[in-house]
Amino acid sequence: MRLRVLAGPTALAHIQQHGLTADAIHTLVGASGGPKWFSLFGLDQYLVGEFFKDRQQPLQLLGSSAGAWRFACYAQQDPLAASQRFCQAYSQLCYPAKASSRQVTDISMTVIDQVFPTEQHLQQVLDNPVFKLNFTVAKARKLTRSRHKLGQLAGLSLTAAANLASRRHLRFFFERCLFHAPDSQLIQQPLTDLPTRTVPLTMANLKAALTASGSIPMVLDAVEDIPGAGPGLFYDGGVTDYHFDWPFASQGLVLYPHFYPHVAAGWFDKSLPWRRRFSGHYHNVVMLCPSDSWVASLPGGKIPDRNDFKRPDQARIRDWQEVIARSAELAEDFKAGRYRLEALY
């Protein structure tokens, strides 16, 4: 078995009675995770190219970091081509040894230029009648607003310590900014876990906000002063919402292609095993994820991750290309119904 399909209790009952159809999905979720996304490339191609191809009703897309970039491809006029451009540009990234954050930022920016080769591609995202883009960005608060590495390290260390005591303490260090399509219907009740600012996407802020959603602290430079979100420093949306723990929309199902059969709400939770749990928010979630045996069959026996950048470029890119090619196997199994439906919790 290569693909696992796990469903929360509401989703499980729905699928057992009605099956899993595109029209039943209200929201599509995409996690942070950088190169981990290569394992889902085939699923993205199938979902946007076939599964949701004839959809007429709006589909809410919710992502952070790499998930935000993936869904910015979904919302373009030719989503298959956009997703392929993103995959090609990202998988070929190479950085010089001991590169500064400025160098890493400049090189990484070449990817977003491939995702949006013209301003028309930006406008297509804003105007898309079906795929409604929503994504998170973390805005630094007082103790994390340093532009210098030592100050950033000190601020992040304090954040990690406070988050260890309680995730709610994250509010003292970062504010969640939710950038959304102008007519998005994603949020149906206020988000109260962290301070949250909602910002409509425009031609003036879409590219900057997407860049910020992937700006990993200490690795890339922050994006400054995004229009509509006020002055300040903006970082990776995974800081506040790594895998998401939200009150998703009550109507319809939530489809979540994911790298793992578990979630960690925020970036600072990912190394805390007791935070890897499904809350009641996942009652109507359907999660698609690779099986342990499929992951073990990949190069190195693992899903790609950012640590791969420490390897020689030629070997890293070769292995990534194999994972990208084999990700089509997960799509084939989903399309053919070759999976066992399991309870998520």
Phi, psi and chi 1 to 4 in degrees:
 res  aa     phi    psi   chi1   chi2   chi3   chi4
   1 MET       -  127.2 -178.3 -179.9   67.2      -
   2 ARG  -102.5  -31.0  -60.0 -179.8  -65.2 -164.3
   3 LEU  -116.7  135.9  177.0   68.8      -      -
   4 ARG  -109.6  140.9  -60.2  179.4   66.5 -172.8
   5 VAL  -123.2  113.3  177.0      -      -      -
   6 LEU  -114.8  135.7  -57.1   96.0      -      -
   7 ALA  -131.3  137.3      -      -      -      -
   8 GLY   -65.7  168.0      -      -      -      -
   9 PRO   -58.1  -42.1   13.9  -26.8      -      -
  10 THR   -65.7  -44.2  -59.4      -      -      -
  11 ALA   -66.0  -40.1      -      -      -      -
  12 LEU   -62.4  -44.6 -174.3   61.8      -      -
  13 ALA   -63.3  -40.3      -      -      -      -
  14 HIS   -63.1  -46.8  176.5   95.2      -      -
  15 ILE   -65.8  -40.2  -64.9  170.6      -      -
  16 GLN   -63.5  -29.4  -71.3  171.9  -23.3      -
  17 GLN   -92.3  -37.9 -176.1  173.2   -2.0      -
  18 HIS  -120.1   -8.0  -55.1  -71.5      -      -
  19 GLY    80.5  179.7      -      -      -      -
  20 LEU  -110.6  109.4 -179.2   58.4      -      -
  21 THR  -119.4  157.8   61.7      -      -      -
  22 ALA   -61.5  -38.5      -      -      -      -
  23 ASP   -67.9  -18.7  -72.2  -18.0      -      -
  24 ALA   -79.7  -11.7      -      -      -      -
  25 ILE   -88.1  127.2  -50.8  -61.0      -      -
  26 HIS   -97.8  -36.9  177.2  -83.5      -      -
  27 THR  -136.8  142.4  -56.7      -      -      -
  28 LEU  -117.4  129.3 -171.3   64.7      -      -
  29 VAL  -113.3  139.4  179.0      -      -      -
  30 GLY  -132.5  121.4      -      -      -      -
  31 ALA   -81.5  164.7      -      -      -      -
  32 SER   -66.7  169.4  -61.5      -      -      -
  33 GLY   149.3    0.4      -      -      -      -
  34 GLY    55.5 -128.8      -      -      -      -
  35 PRO   -64.8  -11.8  -20.5   32.2      -      -
  36 LYS   -55.0  -26.7  -64.2 -178.2 -179.1   72.3
  37 TRP   -60.7  -24.6  165.0   68.2      -      -
  38 PHE   -58.2  -28.6  -64.7  138.3      -      -
  39 SER   -69.9  -16.1   64.0      -      -      -
  40 LEU  -106.6    1.6  -56.5  178.0      -      -
  41 PHE   -56.6  -45.4  173.5   71.7      -      -
  42 GLY   -62.0  -39.8      -      -      -      -
  43 LEU   -63.4  -41.9  -84.5  171.0      -      -
  44 ASP   -59.6  -43.7  -85.0   -6.2      -      -
  45 GLN   -62.4  -40.8  -69.6  -78.2  -69.8      -
  46 TYR   -70.6  -44.6  169.3   68.0      -      -
  47 LEU   -61.7  -47.9  -69.4  174.1      -      -
  48 VAL   -80.5  -26.5   77.7      -      -      -
  49 GLY   -89.6  -26.3      -      -      -      -
  50 GLU  -130.2  -56.4  -66.8 -172.2   47.3      -
  51 PHE   -59.3  -46.4 -168.7   69.3      -      -
  52 PHE  -103.2   12.2  -68.1  119.0      -      -
  53 LYS   -59.0  -42.5 -177.8  178.5  179.6 -179.2
  54 ASP   -99.2   14.1  -62.0  -38.0      -      -
  55 ARG   -66.2  139.5 -172.3 -177.2  177.2   97.4
  56 GLN  -109.4  -31.7  -59.3  -64.5  -44.9      -
  57 GLN   -82.1  150.0  -64.0  -59.6  -46.5      -
  58 PRO   -59.2  140.8  -25.3   35.1      -      -
  59 LEU  -117.9  122.5  177.6   68.9      -      -
  60 GLN   -81.6  127.2  -56.1  -59.7  -40.9      -
  61 LEU  -106.7  126.5  -49.3  176.0      -      -
  62 LEU  -126.9  118.7  172.7   62.0      -      -
  63 GLY  -144.1  169.6      -      -      -      -
  64 SER  -142.0  146.4   62.3      -      -      -
  65 SER    53.8 -122.2 -163.5      -      -      -
  66 ALA   -59.8  -32.4      -      -      -      -
  67 GLY   -63.9  -36.9      -      -      -      -
  68 ALA   -65.7  -41.7      -      -      -      -
  69 TRP   -67.7  -40.4  -70.9   46.1      -      -
  70 ARG   -56.3  -46.4  -72.5  164.8   56.6 -160.6
  71 PHE   -77.1  -22.4  -68.7  159.6      -      -
  72 ALA   -65.1  -25.7      -      -      -      -
  73 CYS   -75.5  -41.2  -63.4      -      -      -
  74 TYR   -54.8  -37.1  -88.6   57.6      -      -
  75 ALA   -86.9    5.8      -      -      -      -
  76 GLN   -88.4  165.4  -66.3 -174.7   34.5      -
  77 GLN   -63.3  -36.1 -170.2  170.4  -26.4      -
  78 ASP  -118.3   82.2 -171.9  -16.9      -      -
  79 PRO   -65.6  -32.4   22.6  -32.3      -      -
  80 LEU   -63.4  -45.6  -71.2  173.8      -      -
  81 ALA   -65.8  -40.2      -      -      -      -
  82 ALA   -63.5  -44.3      -      -      -      -
  83 SER   -63.5  -38.3 -176.2      -      -      -
  84 GLN   -66.8  -38.4  -70.5  161.4    3.8      -
  85 ARG   -63.0  -43.2  -68.8 -163.9  -54.2  -89.2
  86 PHE   -61.7  -48.0  175.3   37.5      -      -
  87 CYS   -61.2  -45.3 -174.0      -      -      -
  88 GLN   -63.8  -47.3  173.5   68.5   13.3      -
  89 ALA   -66.3  -43.0      -      -      -      -
  90 TYR   -68.7  -42.4 -166.5    2.4      -      -
  91 SER   -71.1  -16.2   64.4      -      -      -
  92 GLN   -99.8    3.5  -62.4  -65.9  -39.5      -
  93 LEU   -61.6  136.6  -81.4  175.0      -      -
  94 CYS  -137.8  137.6  -64.5      -      -      -
  95 TYR  -121.2  142.9  -57.9  101.1      -      -
  96 PRO   -66.7  155.2   21.6  -30.4      -      -
  97 ALA   -60.0  139.1      -      -      -      -
  98 LYS    56.0   37.0  -61.8 -179.1  179.2  179.4
  99 ALA   -65.1  143.9      -      -      -      -
 100 SER   -75.6  164.5   67.3      -      -      -
 101 SER   -62.2  -30.3   61.6      -      -      -
 102 ARG   -66.4  -42.8 -177.5   69.7  -98.1  165.0
 103 GLN   -65.0  -44.2  -71.9  175.2  -61.7      -
 104 VAL   -61.5  -40.6  173.7      -      -      -
 105 THR   -63.3  -47.7  -59.6      -      -      -
 106 ASP   -61.9  -42.2  -70.4  -17.8      -      -
 107 ILE   -68.3  -40.8  -66.9  169.9      -      -
 108 SER   -65.0  -31.4  -60.3      -      -      -
 109 MET   -63.1  -20.4  -78.3  -63.0  -65.0      -
 110 THR   -65.6  -24.1   62.1      -      -      -
 111 VAL   -69.0  -46.4  176.3      -      -      -
 112 ILE   -67.0  -27.4 -156.7  164.4      -      -
 113 ASP   -67.5  -29.3  -69.8  -23.6      -      -
 114 GLN   -77.7  -35.4  -67.4  -63.3  -46.4      -
 115 VAL   -65.8  -38.6  173.5      -      -      -
 116 PHE  -122.7   78.6  -63.9  107.1      -      -
 117 PRO   -67.7  -21.8   20.1  -29.7      -      -
 118 THR  -139.6  165.5   70.5      -      -      -
 119 GLU   -65.5  -25.8  -73.2 -162.8   -4.8      -
 120 GLN   -60.6  -35.0  -73.1 -177.3  -29.9      -
 121 HIS   -67.6  -33.2  -67.3   84.0      -      -
 122 LEU   -65.9  -45.0  -68.7  165.6      -      -
 123 GLN   -63.6  -34.9 -169.1   66.2   54.2      -
 124 GLN   -60.2  -37.1  -70.6  167.2    9.5      -
 125 VAL   -64.2  -44.0  172.0      -      -      -
 126 LEU   -68.2  -31.1  -59.4  176.1      -      -
 127 ASP   -95.5   -4.6  -65.4  -18.6      -      -
 128 ASN   -60.8  124.1 -163.7  -62.2      -      -
 129 PRO   -78.7  -14.4   29.0  -34.8      -      -
 130 VAL  -113.7  -56.1  173.9      -      -      -
 131 PHE   -86.6  108.1  -66.1  110.1      -      -
 132 LYS  -101.8  108.7  -58.3  -61.9 -179.1 -179.9
 133 LEU   -79.4  130.5 -179.1   62.8      -      -
 134 ASN  -138.3  136.4  -52.5  -94.2      -      -
 135 PHE  -156.5  159.8   60.3   89.2      -      -
 136 THR  -105.2  150.3   59.4      -      -      -
 137 VAL  -136.1  143.5  171.6      -      -      -
 138 ALA   -99.9  120.1      -      -      -      -
 139 LYS   -96.0  125.3 -176.1  177.1 -177.0  179.7
 140 ALA   -66.7  138.5      -      -      -      -
 141 ARG  -102.0 -170.8  -52.7 -164.7   85.4  173.7
 142 LYS   -49.1  -50.9  -69.6 -178.5  179.6  179.3
 143 LEU   -77.5   -7.1  -65.5  174.1      -      -
 144 THR  -121.3   20.1   52.4      -      -      -
 145 ARG   -95.1    9.8  -73.7 -162.5  -54.8 -146.6
 146 SER   -69.6  143.3  175.7      -      -      -
 147 ARG   -94.4   -2.6  -70.4  175.6  171.1   80.1
 148 HIS  -105.3  146.7  -55.8  -71.1      -      -
 149 LYS   -58.3  -45.0  -79.5  -69.7  178.1   68.4
 150 LEU   -64.2  -40.8  -74.2  177.6      -      -
 151 GLY   -65.8  -39.7      -      -      -      -
 152 GLN   -63.8  -43.5  -70.2  177.9   25.1      -
 153 LEU   -62.0  -42.2 -178.7   59.3      -      -
 154 ALA   -64.0  -43.9      -      -      -      -
 155 GLY   -63.7  -41.5      -      -      -      -
 156 LEU   -70.0  -34.1  -68.3  173.5      -      -
 157 SER   -65.1  -42.2  -62.2      -      -      -
 158 LEU   -63.8  -40.4  -75.2  170.9      -      -
 159 THR   -61.6  -45.1  -53.5      -      -      -
 160 ALA   -61.3  -42.2      -      -      -      -
 161 ALA   -65.4  -43.6      -      -      -      -
 162 ALA   -66.3  -40.9      -      -      -      -
 163 ASN   -65.5  -31.0 -177.2   78.7      -      -
 164 LEU   -60.9  -38.0 -177.7   62.4      -      -
 165 ALA   -72.4  -42.5      -      -      -      -
 166 SER  -165.1  134.0  171.8      -      -      -
 167 ARG   -60.1  -29.3  172.6  169.8  158.6   78.1
 168 ARG   -64.6  -20.4  -64.9 -172.8   71.4   84.8
 169 HIS   -70.3  -12.2  -68.6  160.7      -      -
 170 LEU   -59.0  -23.5 -159.4   58.8      -      -
 171 ARG   -62.6  -21.9   66.1 -179.9   53.9 -120.6
 172 PHE   -81.2  -10.1  -59.6  115.2      -      -
 173 PHE  -119.1  -30.4  -57.5   91.4      -      -
 174 PHE  -142.7  148.1  -71.2   96.2      -      -
 175 GLU  -111.6  134.7  175.2 -171.8   24.4      -
 176 ARG   -78.7  129.7  173.0 -166.2  -71.5  130.5
 177 CYS  -112.2  120.8  -69.5      -      -      -
 178 LEU  -102.9  106.3  174.7   62.2      -      -
 179 PHE   -87.4  135.6  -72.3   85.8      -      -
 180 HIS  -143.2  152.3   60.0   87.1      -      -
 181 ALA   -56.3  147.2      -      -      -      -
 182 PRO   -53.3  -33.2  -26.2   34.4      -      -
 183 ASP  -115.2   32.2   53.7   -7.2      -      -
 184 SER   -62.4  144.1  168.2      -      -      -
 185 GLN  -120.4   29.7  -61.8  176.3    7.1      -
 186 LEU   -69.2  -51.9  175.4   72.5      -      -
 187 ILE   -87.7  119.7  -60.2  -60.5      -      -
 188 GLN  -116.2   -4.7  -61.0  179.4   -5.4      -
 189 GLN  -150.3  149.0   55.2 -177.7  -62.9      -
 190 PRO   -60.4  144.4  -20.8   31.9      -      -
 191 LEU   -86.9  119.0  -60.9  173.0      -      -
 192 THR  -112.9   -4.1   58.5      -      -      -
 193 ASP   -69.4  -34.4   59.8  -32.8      -      -
 194 LEU  -140.7  156.3  -63.7  172.8      -      -
 195 PRO   -57.8  128.8  -19.9   30.5      -      -
 196 THR  -132.6  128.9  -58.3      -      -      -
 197 ARG  -113.8  129.3  177.5 -174.9  -48.9 -142.9
 198 THR   -98.8  133.8   56.8      -      -      -
 199 VAL  -132.1  117.5 -175.1      -      -      -
 200 PRO   -63.9  139.3  -18.0   30.8      -      -
 201 LEU   -76.1  140.5  -73.2  167.6      -      -
 202 THR  -139.8  171.5   66.5      -      -      -
 203 MET   -61.6  -26.4  -74.5  -68.6  -72.7      -
 204 ALA   -78.3  -22.4      -      -      -      -
 205 ASN  -124.7   -8.2   66.0   19.8      -      -
 206 LEU   -59.7  -50.0  173.7   52.9      -      -
 207 LYS   -67.4  -42.2 -159.4  168.4 -176.7  178.7
 208 ALA   -65.2  -41.3      -      -      -      -
 209 ALA   -67.2  -41.4      -      -      -      -
 210 LEU   -63.4  -40.6  -92.6  177.4      -      -
 211 THR   -60.3  -44.5  -58.4      -      -      -
 212 ALA   -62.7  -36.9      -      -      -      -
 213 SER   -63.5  -18.0 -168.9      -      -      -
 214 GLY  -111.8   13.1      -      -      -      -
 215 SER   -90.1   90.1  -65.0      -      -      -
 216 ILE   -68.2  126.5  -54.8  166.2      -      -
 217 PRO   -56.6  141.1  -24.5   34.0      -      -
 218 MET    73.4  -10.2  -60.1  -69.2  -66.5      -
 219 VAL  -109.5  -48.9  178.0      -      -      -
 220 LEU  -116.6  157.2  -75.8   84.0      -      -
 221 ASP   -72.9  147.9  -68.6  -18.0      -      -
 222 ALA   -66.8  154.4      -      -      -      -
 223 VAL   -90.6  134.9  175.1      -      -      -
 224 GLU  -105.8  141.5  -61.4 -169.7   29.9      -
 225 ASP    53.0   64.2  -54.0  -20.7      -      -
 226 ILE   -75.4  128.5  -60.5  177.3      -      -
 227 PRO   -54.7  131.6  -27.4   35.6      -      -
 228 GLY    93.3  -21.7      -      -      -      -
 229 ALA  -107.6    0.8      -      -      -      -
 230 GLY    84.8  170.9      -      -      -      -
 231 PRO   -70.7  153.4   25.9  -33.7      -      -
 232 GLY   144.0 -174.2      -      -      -      -
 233 LEU  -109.1  131.7  -59.3  179.9      -      -
 234 PHE  -120.8  132.7  -62.5   82.6      -      -
 235 TYR  -126.1 -178.5  -73.6  103.6      -      -
 236 ASP   -47.2  128.9 -165.0  -56.9      -      -
 237 GLY   -64.0  -19.2      -      -      -      -
 238 GLY   -68.2  -17.3      -      -      -      -
 239 VAL   -57.5  -45.1  169.8      -      -      -
 240 THR   -93.4  -32.3   55.0      -      -      -
 241 ASP  -137.4   79.0  -60.0  -72.5      -      -
 242 TYR   -72.5  -53.4 -167.3   60.4      -      -
 243 HIS  -120.3   -3.7  -65.9  159.4      -      -
 244 PHE    76.3  134.4  -67.6   96.5      -      -
 245 ASP  -141.5   80.1 -176.6   12.6      -      -
 246 TRP  -119.1  156.4  -77.7   26.9      -      -
 247 PRO   -76.6   84.8   27.5  -33.0      -      -
 248 PHE   -61.7  163.4  -59.5  114.2      -      -
 249 ALA   -53.4  139.2      -      -      -      -
 250 SER   -76.6  -27.5   56.6      -      -      -
 251 GLN   -90.0  145.0   76.8  -89.7   28.1      -
 252 GLY    74.5 -176.6      -      -      -      -
 253 LEU  -108.2  162.2  -57.1 -178.9      -      -
 254 VAL  -113.8  121.2  177.5      -      -      -
 255 LEU   -99.9  129.7 -172.8   63.1      -      -
 256 TYR  -134.0   88.6 -166.7  165.2      -      -
 257 PRO   -69.0  123.9  -14.3   29.3      -      -
 258 HIS  -139.6  158.3 -165.3   29.0      -      -
 259 PHE   -80.3  -25.8  -19.5  105.9      -      -
 260 TYR  -125.4  160.3  -56.6  131.3      -      -
 261 PRO   -89.9   23.6   31.7  -34.3      -      -
 262 HIS  -145.1  167.1   59.9  -99.9      -      -
 263 VAL  -133.4  152.9  -65.5      -      -      -
 264 ALA  -128.4  124.1      -      -      -      -
 265 ALA   -57.1  -49.1      -      -      -      -
 266 GLY  -128.0  169.5      -      -      -      -
 267 TRP   -56.9  -39.1 -170.3   48.4      -      -
 268 PHE   -78.1   -5.1  -66.6   97.6      -      -
 269 ASP   -94.9  -13.3  -58.2  -47.5      -      -
 270 LYS   -66.5  -25.5   63.3  179.7 -179.0  177.0
 271 SER   -96.6    8.7   59.9      -      -      -
 272 LEU  -109.3   99.7  -52.1  177.0      -      -
 273 PRO   -55.1  -34.1  -23.6   33.1      -      -
 274 TRP   -72.6  -11.0   60.5   91.2      -      -
 275 ARG   -93.1   -4.5  -62.3  -89.7  177.0   91.8
 276 ARG   -86.8   83.6  -64.2  179.1 -177.4  177.0
 277 ARG  -147.9  159.5   58.1 -179.2  178.2   77.5
 278 PHE   -98.6  123.4  -64.4  106.5      -      -
 279 SER   -86.4  177.5   72.1      -      -      -
 280 GLY   -62.2  -14.9      -      -      -      -
 281 HIS   -63.4  -17.3  -66.6  151.9      -      -
 282 TYR   -94.5   16.1  -84.3   74.1      -      -
 283 HIS   -62.7  -31.5   72.6   95.8      -      -
 284 ASN  -112.8   24.5   61.6  -18.7      -      -
 285 VAL   -94.2  137.5  171.1      -      -      -
 286 VAL  -113.5  115.2 -178.8      -      -      -
 287 MET  -104.1  130.0 -176.5  170.5  -74.5      -
 288 LEU  -107.0  123.9  -45.8  178.8      -      -
 289 CYS  -148.4  154.4   61.6      -      -      -
 290 PRO   -71.0  149.3   24.4  -32.5      -      -
 291 SER   -75.7  160.6   67.3      -      -      -
 292 ASP   -60.0  -38.4  -69.7  -14.8      -      -
 293 SER   -67.7  -36.6   59.9      -      -      -
 294 TRP   -67.4  -43.9 -172.8   81.1      -      -
 295 VAL   -60.6  -41.9  172.0      -      -      -
 296 ALA   -63.3  -23.1      -      -      -      -
 297 SER   -85.4   -6.2   72.5      -      -      -
 298 LEU   -77.8  163.5  -60.9  177.2      -      -
 299 PRO   -55.0  127.5  -26.8   34.8      -      -
 300 GLY    75.8    1.0      -      -      -      -
 301 GLY    66.5   30.2      -      -      -      -
 302 LYS  -153.4  164.0   69.6  177.6 -170.9   65.1
 303 ILE   -77.5  142.6  -71.6  173.0      -      -
 304 PRO   -56.5  150.4  -25.4   34.9      -      -
 305 ASP  -150.7  177.6   56.9   45.6      -      -
 306 ARG   -66.0  -23.0  -75.2 -161.5  -57.3  112.6
 307 ASN   -63.2  -19.8  -71.5  -34.4      -      -
 308 ASP   -63.2  -22.9  -67.6  -14.4      -      -
 309 PHE   -65.7  -14.1  -79.1  111.4      -      -
 310 LYS   -79.7  -11.7  -60.2  173.8 -176.4  176.6
 311 ARG   -85.9  162.4  -59.6  177.2   57.3 -154.7
 312 PRO   -56.4  137.5  -25.0   34.2      -      -
 313 ASP   -56.8  -44.1  -70.0  -24.6      -      -
 314 GLN   -62.6  -44.7 -173.9  174.3    3.1      -
 315 ALA   -68.3  -40.1      -      -      -      -
 316 ARG   -62.3  -48.6  167.8  179.0   57.1   82.8
 317 ILE   -65.0  -38.7  -67.4  172.2      -      -
 318 ARG   -59.8  -46.2  179.3 -161.5   63.2 -140.3
 319 ASP   -67.8  -39.3  -71.0  -12.0      -      -
 320 TRP   -61.7  -40.5  -78.6    2.7      -      -
 321 GLN   -64.3  -34.3  -67.6  -58.2  -41.5      -
 322 GLU   -66.2  -42.9 -179.5  177.0  -19.5      -
 323 VAL   -63.2  -43.9  173.6      -      -      -
 324 ILE   -58.7  -45.6  -68.9  165.0      -      -
 325 ALA   -64.2  -42.5      -      -      -      -
 326 ARG   -76.5  -15.6  -70.9 -162.4   51.4 -157.8
 327 SER   -60.8  -20.8   69.5      -      -      -
 328 ALA   -63.2  -22.9      -      -      -      -
 329 GLU   -63.3  -37.8  -63.9  169.6    0.0      -
 330 LEU   -66.2  -39.6  -57.1 -178.0      -      -
 331 ALA   -65.4  -40.6      -      -      -      -
 332 GLU   -60.1  -42.2  -68.1  167.0    2.7      -
 333 ASP   -70.1  -37.7  -72.5   -5.1      -      -
 334 PHE   -64.8  -45.6 -176.2   56.1      -      -
 335 LYS   -61.7  -39.8 -179.6  178.3 -179.3  178.4
 336 ALA   -87.0   -3.9      -      -      -      -
 337 GLY    72.6   24.4      -      -      -      -
 338 ARG   -89.3   74.3  -70.6 -166.4  -63.9  -97.6
 339 TYR  -159.1  162.3   54.0   80.1      -      -
 340 ARG  -104.0  127.0 -176.6  176.0   70.7 -108.5
 341 LEU   -76.1  124.4 -176.5   61.6      -      -
 342 GLU  -122.9  156.9  -52.4  171.6   52.8      -
 343 ALA   -76.5  134.5      -      -      -      -
 344 LEU   -70.6  -37.4 -170.7   61.7      -      -
 345 TYR  -159.3      -   58.7   88.0      -      -
